[in-house]
């Protein structure tokens, strides 16, 4: 019996992993469709999301979050600065440090795109019962917290 349970668990993990990957792809694709209506590239949107979520950061910090070379991020920021989405500001504590600051135009784009993505998700979730939505929310929150905890454990090795 124990062997049967292990096989089911492995199959379930494979199904869950595939579902998560496919959901992420669908959300990414839907996001890109929405993004086509805005004067911004997908990498610029990702940078804006990080700045919106975590506040001002250096090019090095942003490069690390986006898994890009600093030179690539610098080029990205240059274009975003020209389009008045972000600005470079000197750190108040250390004038040698330059931080990237999200401007109102960038914030507006982020909020609008996220609002539209949430509207898409709302339409999909309308086919779920309230109990299913509650369970999904609780399960995803738990999964995210476990993954964050696990990521911290891996970094300490």
WOUR-V64982 format. One record per run of one state. SS is the DSSP state (@ for helix, = for strand, . for the rest). FROM is the first residue (numbers start at 1). TO is the last residue. If there is no record, write none. Layout:
{{SS	FROM	TO} {SS	FROM	TO}}
This chain:
{{.	1	1} {@	2	35} {.	36	41} {@	42	54} {.	55	56} {=	57	57} {.	58	58} {@	59	66} {.	67	69} {@	70	82} {.	83	85} {=	86	90} {.	91	97} {=	98	102} {.	103	103} {@	104	125} {.	126	129} {@	130	155} {.	156	157}}
